[in-house]
Every structure is written in structure tokens, then in C-alpha cells.
Amino acid sequence: PGVFKLILLTRDEDVKKEISEIYDVASISTFENYIDSIVAIRNVCAHGGVLFDFNLRDSISKGPALTVSSNNK
């Protein structure tokens, strides 16, 4: 399985907490929600699906604010 699946299948909550904190996500359930969303979107793209009418099973949880730079150096 992929890295995301290994994280989801990990039973040790301390390991999950440590991984989620690396990405500044305090809640394990929110982090798992992000992983599920990323995997679902990746699968649509990888298998020729169309994203404009794609619906996720669960809504994406609100998380930390991300700063996106348009500076391409």
C-alpha cells in the first residue's frame, strides 16, 4: 500500500499524532480526513476522471491556514 494507506492503517495513535503534527494538524481525525481527500482526488486524476463534477464522500475539514506564494524562482 501507499504511504497514505500505511498512515491510516497504523494503530498506534501516538505515531499518527506525531505525523499529523509534522504537518501542523493537531487533530488526528482531521489529518485522516485530509489523507482520505488527497487519495480520492489522486485516484480520480490517475484514472482519467473529471474533477469538475467530483464529489468527496466527506467534506474536507477546516485546518491550518496555508500561505501560497506566486513567486516562481
N, C-alpha and C positions, 0 to 999 in steps of 0.2 A: 504493500500500500504506500501511498504518497506520504509526505511529511505531515500534511494536514490531518490525514486519517490517523496517523500514529499519535498525534496530539489528542485527537478526540477519543481514541481508544485507551489512552493512558488512564489507569485507575487511581494513580497517586495524585490526590488533589494538590499537594504541595508542589509537585512538578508542574502541574497545569498553572498554578498561581504564579510560580516563578517565570514561566514562559510568557504568560499574559502581561506580567509587569514589565518585561523587556519591551513590550510594545505600548506601554503606558495605558493599559486597560486593567483597571482594578478588579473588575468583576469577571470571574471565570465564565459565567453563563453568557455575558456579553461577548467575550472573546470567542467562545464556541459559536455564537451566532454569527460573528464576522467570518469565521472559518467556513461555516456552512454556506454563507452567502458567496464567498470567494470561490468555493468549489463548484457551486451551482452555476455561477456566471462563467467560470472557466470551461465547464463542460458544454455549455451552450455554444460558446465560441469555438471550442475544439472540434465539435461535431457538426459544424455547419448550420447551427441555429441562428435565429434572428433575435437580437436583444430588444428591439423597439417595442415588442409586444410580450416580452418575457415577464412572468410573474414569479417572484420568490415564494416559497412555502410560508415563510415567516418574514415579517418586516425586519429591516436592519435596525439594530439597537443604536441609540444615540451614544456616542463615545466622545473621546477627547477631540478637541479642535485640531485640525490639521492645517499646516501652512503650506501652500503650494506656491513655488516660485516659478515665474515665467522666464527666468534668466537662464538661457541655454548657453553655457560656456563650454 
